[in-house]
Amino acid sequence: MSYPTSQDDPSPRGPLSNVRVIEMGQLLAGPFCGQLLADFDADVIKLEDPGRGDPMRQWGRNTSHGESLWWPVVGRNKRSVTCNLRTAQGQQIARDLIATADILVENFRPGTLERWGLGYEELRALNPKLVMVRVTGYGQTGPYAPRAGYGSIGEAMGGLRYITGDPESLPSRTGISIGDSLAAIFATIGALVALHSAQRTGSGQIVDSAIYEAVLALMESTVPEYELTGYQRERSGSILPNVAPSNVYPTADSSSILIAANQDTVFRRLAIAMGRPELADDPRYGSHTARGANQGELDDLVSRWTSQQIADDLLKLLEDSGVPAGRIYRAQDMLADPHFTAREAIVTVQHKLLGDFPVQNVAPKLSGTPGSIRWLGPELGEHTDEVLRDVLARSRSDIDAMRTSGAI
């Protein structure tokens, strides 16, 4: 069965068009998982508190009219239904919708849904194939499970914050909510794996995605490095220790270029481009290990060379030489770059109030069944009547009564 995503949506059906997702929770970790599924045409029905909605509707930079520029991104392709989960009638609406769904995504603190009579055992009795995706700071089990968990805490506990930033400063953070987003990405992988299993076995399961574990999963070999050799990675600023040359280098026109020439063959190409081919055979720089041991000295050498070059000329030389290099992009650079344009990495979608709205496109690209952005984040409760009427077969009078009671 293929579920409708909008009454007036003319776009072709995507690869998840037969999948219905009920999204609960708010802010970023759960909703980003919902966004990723919706990007590939899953029918994502987002349940939001009446009158308030997801705080993401107010987060981030706003326009002069008070419109959030973050909400249209994370809310895209979803249907918004108001539902007061703190009321018995709202809880029943949720149960009825979940009974029709393939996946439930939630990121409340553990125990919240159980208190509302919406725990997995109760829901599985209604829908044995249900995949329940639970995104939290610490997971559903363990001594820290009941704690409030934010992305920033997960980044710290997972080890990312300690090694991020300048070695002379306190641990830093990236300028985005990387912990929440990582947990959402792993939640999405888990949801699709569990959905595949449910289709084969007829039995759903819980996907337990913890923010700190999602961060930990990206920490490479830091744990065995410490446990087996006593080596503790520290903050290293713009470099990766013992990987050289791979850094940001200055140019003569006050720009900066990132050069990654740490592989043996690539370093030889860089040495030739620098007019110093002998460097590739120098015992101090001739191997990965040697370059790592002399990282500071080698970076200084490369910097002295790049600081005499104009950025555009340098990039052309490095490109012709087969040396990976590039500028450090901001939004304005992305919007002007022909490669972004050719691959439609950023597309323009119509916003009801703001008109042309540039937004990052769906990733990854699928050759046969690509995802798409069909609409931006909806208004609060925009699809309430549509969903209750078409999915739950509620009458006009029933819907009006629910609204009067405060359930929707």
Summary of the structure (lengths in Angstrom):
residues: 408
radius of gyration: 25.3
end to end distance: 27.1
largest distance: 83.9
contacts: 1276
relative contact order: 0.13
helix: 38%
strand: 14%
